[in-house]
């Protein structure tokens, strides 16, 4: 949990009970934002993770957040073949987050769409178009990152402006991966997304071979376990089946 002195002013509520921060940003950080933040180098602001799985993973993170909020359900891999992986709206109540509400609007028009259609880079109805850039801008506006340009070529970089949000996320990851603390559903989802994009090694501090092996084994146990509810688990599993894992 955030230290008491930060609760009243910090833009991100990483824990549901800390929700009275600066009014404009008194919200829980999206899983997609956490993924972006974790995969940027602290000092240079360069992305440490790339490749064809990164964009779809950000889209999958939005869907997992909607599942956590009980706005959607996803037909599991055990469902009948044609139904498998299809998304059903369980509530159209706004989330008060523009990214998530935009996805809800898409789902209202595309009831029963498959997760793969929503997150694939090749899909015309993907929810990931421009998502990475928008998430970066949100993190800049919230004060977690700042935008800069390199002296040579003027390439854009996103170094951290405030270390606290990222350190809090890392602490939660380490507490369940190294400290064997029971993870929350959101942490389970984040671990799964990092595993799917081969990003786990890149976001945790360096460790000896034995420790890294133990971390990977623990992450697999979390990913395969029953810590997440049925809707969240189905969303994660289907995202893996759709190509991010």
C-alpha positions as CSV (number, residue, x, y, z in Angstrom):
1,X,0.0,0.0,0.0
2,X,1.2,3.6,-0.6
3,X,2.8,5.3,2.4
4,X,0.3,7.5,4.3
5,X,2.1,10.7,3.2
6,X,1.4,9.8,-0.5
7,X,-2.2,8.7,-0.3
8,X,-3.6,12.2,-0.5
9,X,-1.6,13.4,-3.5
10,X,-0.4,10.5,-5.5
11,X,-2.0,10.1,-9.0
12,X,-2.3,6.4,-8.9
13,X,-4.3,4.2,-6.6
14,X,-2.6,0.8,-7.0
15,X,-4.6,-0.7,-4.2
16,X,-8.4,-0.4,-4.3
17,X,-8.6,1.1,-0.8
18,X,-6.4,4.0,-1.9
19,X,-8.8,5.8,-4.1
20,X,-8.9,9.4,-2.8
21,X,-5.9,10.7,-4.6
22,X,-5.8,13.8,-6.9
23,X,-9.4,13.9,-8.3
24,X,-8.3,13.8,-11.9
25,X,-6.1,10.7,-11.4
26,X,-7.7,9.1,-8.3
27,X,-8.0,5.7,-10.0
28,X,-6.5,2.3,-10.1
29,X,-3.7,2.0,-12.7
30,X,-4.7,-0.1,-15.6
31,X,-2.9,-3.4,-16.1
32,X,-1.9,-2.1,-19.6
33,X,-0.4,1.0,-18.0
34,X,1.5,-1.2,-15.5
35,X,2.8,-3.3,-18.4
36,X,4.0,-0.2,-20.2
37,X,5.6,1.2,-17.1
38,X,7.5,-2.0,-16.2
39,X,8.9,-2.5,-19.7
40,X,10.5,0.9,-20.0
41,X,14.1,1.4,-18.9
42,X,14.1,3.7,-15.8
43,X,16.8,6.1,-17.0
44,X,16.9,6.0,-20.8
45,X,13.2,5.6,-21.3
46,X,13.7,3.0,-24.0
47,X,11.3,0.1,-24.3
48,X,12.9,-3.1,-23.1
49,X,10.3,-5.3,-24.6
50,X,9.1,-5.3,-28.2
51,X,8.0,-7.8,-30.8
52,X,4.7,-9.0,-32.2
53,X,3.3,-10.1,-28.8
54,X,3.6,-6.7,-27.1
55,X,0.7,-4.8,-28.8
56,X,-1.7,-7.8,-28.4
57,X,-0.7,-8.1,-24.7
58,X,-1.7,-4.5,-24.1
59,X,-5.1,-5.2,-25.6
60,X,-5.5,-8.4,-23.6
61,X,-4.7,-6.3,-20.5
62,X,-7.7,-4.0,-21.2
63,X,-10.0,-7.1,-21.6
64,X,-8.7,-8.6,-18.3
65,X,-9.4,-5.3,-16.5
66,X,-13.0,-5.5,-17.9
67,X,-13.3,-9.1,-16.7
68,X,-12.0,-8.0,-13.2
69,X,-14.7,-5.3,-13.2
70,X,-17.3,-7.9,-14.1
71,X,-18.2,-6.1,-17.4
72,X,-17.4,-9.1,-19.6
73,X,-17.2,-12.8,-19.6
74,X,-15.2,-15.0,-21.9
75,X,-16.1,-18.5,-23.0
76,X,-13.3,-20.8,-21.8
77,X,-11.2,-23.2,-23.7
78,X,-13.4,-26.0,-22.5
79,X,-16.5,-24.5,-24.2
80,X,-17.9,-25.8,-27.5
81,X,-15.5,-25.0,-30.3
82,X,-17.5,-22.2,-32.0
83,X,-18.2,-20.5,-28.7
84,X,-14.6,-20.8,-27.4
85,X,-12.9,-17.4,-26.7
86,X,-16.0,-15.3,-27.5
87,X,-16.6,-12.2,-25.4
88,X,-20.0,-11.6,-23.8
89,X,-21.0,-8.3,-22.2
90,X,-22.3,-8.8,-18.7
91,X,-22.8,-5.1,-17.9
92,X,-22.6,-1.9,-20.0
93,X,-22.2,0.3,-16.9
94,X,-19.4,2.8,-17.7
95,X,-16.1,2.2,-15.9
96,X,-15.3,5.9,-15.9
97,X,-12.0,5.1,-17.7
98,X,-12.0,6.3,-21.3
99,X,-9.8,3.4,-22.6
100,X,-12.0,0.7,-21.0
101,X,-15.3,2.5,-22.0
102,X,-14.1,2.7,-25.6
103,X,-13.6,-1.1,-25.5
104,X,-17.1,-1.5,-24.0
105,X,-18.5,0.5,-26.9
106,X,-16.8,-1.8,-29.4
107,X,-18.1,-4.9,-27.7
108,X,-21.7,-3.5,-27.7
109,X,-21.4,-3.4,-31.5
110,X,-19.6,-6.7,-31.8
111,X,-21.3,-8.9,-29.3
112,X,-19.8,-12.4,-29.3
113,X,-16.5,-11.3,-30.9
114,X,-13.5,-13.5,-30.2
115,X,-10.6,-12.1,-28.2
116,X,-8.2,-12.9,-31.0
117,X,-10.1,-10.5,-33.3
118,X,-9.9,-7.8,-30.7
119,X,-6.1,-8.0,-30.1
120,X,-4.5,-9.2,-33.3
121,X,-2.4,-6.7,-35.1
122,X,-3.9,-8.0,-38.4
123,X,-7.5,-7.4,-37.4
124,X,-9.5,-4.4,-38.7
125,X,-11.5,-4.3,-35.5
126,X,-8.5,-4.5,-33.1
127,X,-8.7,-2.4,-29.9
128,X,-4.9,-1.9,-29.9
129,X,-4.6,0.7,-32.6
130,X,-2.7,3.7,-31.1
131,X,-3.0,2.2,-27.6
132,X,0.7,2.2,-26.7
133,X,1.0,5.9,-27.5
134,X,-2.2,6.8,-25.5
135,X,-0.9,4.8,-22.5
136,X,2.4,6.6,-22.6
137,X,0.6,10.0,-22.7
138,X,-1.5,9.0,-19.7
139,X,1.5,8.0,-17.7
140,X,3.2,11.4,-18.6
141,X,0.1,13.3,-17.6
142,X,-0.1,11.4,-14.3
143,X,3.5,12.3,-13.6
144,X,5.0,8.7,-13.7
145,X,6.9,9.4,-16.9
146,X,8.3,12.4,-18.8
147,X,8.8,12.7,-22.5
148,X,12.2,13.5,-24.0
149,X,14.1,13.4,-27.2
150,X,17.6,12.1,-27.9
151,X,20.3,14.6,-29.0
152,X,21.0,12.5,-32.1
153,X,18.0,12.0,-34.5
154,X,15.6,13.4,-31.9
155,X,14.1,10.0,-31.0
156,X,11.4,10.0,-28.4
157,X,12.1,8.5,-25.0
158,X,10.0,8.1,-21.9
159,X,12.2,8.1,-18.7
160,X,10.5,7.9,-15.3
161,X,9.6,11.1,-13.6
162,X,8.4,9.5,-10.3
163,X,9.9,6.2,-9.3
164,X,7.2,5.3,-6.7
165,X,4.5,3.8,-8.9
166,X,6.9,1.5,-10.7
167,X,8.6,0.5,-7.5
168,X,5.2,-0.4,-5.9
169,X,4.4,-2.7,-8.8
170,X,7.8,-4.3,-8.7
171,X,7.3,-4.8,-4.9
172,X,4.0,-6.6,-5.5
173,X,5.5,-8.8,-8.1
174,X,8.5,-9.7,-5.9
175,X,6.3,-10.4,-2.9
176,X,4.5,-13.2,-4.7
177,X,7.3,-14.4,-6.9
178,X,10.1,-14.4,-4.4
179,X,8.3,-13.9,-1.0
180,X,5.6,-16.5,-1.8
181,X,2.9,-14.0,-0.8
182,X,-0.6,-15.0,-2.2
183,X,-1.2,-12.8,-5.3
184,X,-4.3,-10.8,-6.0
185,X,-6.2,-11.4,-9.3
186,X,-4.6,-8.3,-10.8
187,X,-1.1,-9.5,-9.9
188,X,-1.9,-12.9,-11.4
189,X,-3.0,-11.2,-14.6
190,X,0.2,-9.1,-14.7
191,X,2.4,-12.1,-14.1
192,X,0.7,-14.0,-16.9
193,X,1.0,-11.1,-19.3
194,X,4.7,-10.7,-18.6
195,X,5.3,-14.4,-19.0
196,X,3.4,-14.4,-22.3
197,X,5.6,-11.6,-23.7
198,X,8.8,-13.0,-22.3
199,X,9.1,-9.9,-20.2
200,X,9.4,-11.3,-16.7
201,X,13.2,-11.4,-16.8
202,X,13.4,-7.8,-18.0
203,X,11.3,-6.2,-15.2
204,X,12.7,-7.8,-12.1
205,X,16.1,-7.1,-10.5
206,X,19.0,-9.3,-11.6
207,X,19.4,-12.5,-9.7
208,X,21.6,-15.6,-9.7
209,X,20.6,-18.6,-11.8
210,X,19.0,-20.5,-8.9
211,X,16.8,-17.6,-7.9
212,X,15.8,-16.9,-11.5
213,X,14.9,-20.5,-12.0
214,X,12.8,-20.4,-8.8
215,X,11.1,-17.2,-10.0
216,X,10.2,-18.7,-13.3
217,X,8.8,-21.8,-11.6
218,X,6.7,-19.7,-9.2
219,X,5.4,-17.6,-12.1
220,X,4.3,-20.7,-13.9
221,X,2.6,-22.0,-10.8
222,X,0.7,-18.7,-10.4
223,X,-0.2,-18.7,-14.1
224,X,-1.5,-22.3,-14.0
225,X,-3.2,-22.0,-10.5
226,X,-6.6,-21.0,-9.3
227,X,-5.9,-17.6,-7.9
228,X,-7.9,-15.8,-10.5
229,X,-11.7,-16.0,-10.9
230,X,-13.3,-17.9,-13.8
231,X,-13.9,-14.9,-16.0
232,X,-10.4,-13.5,-15.5
233,X,-8.8,-16.9,-16.0
234,X,-10.8,-17.4,-19.2
235,X,-9.7,-14.0,-20.6
236,X,-6.1,-14.7,-19.8
237,X,-6.1,-18.2,-21.2
238,X,-7.8,-17.1,-24.4
239,X,-5.3,-14.3,-24.9
240,X,-2.6,-16.9,-24.6
241,X,-4.4,-19.1,-27.2
242,X,-4.8,-16.1,-29.5
243,X,-1.1,-15.6,-29.9
244,X,0.5,-13.6,-27.0
245,X,1.7,-16.7,-25.3
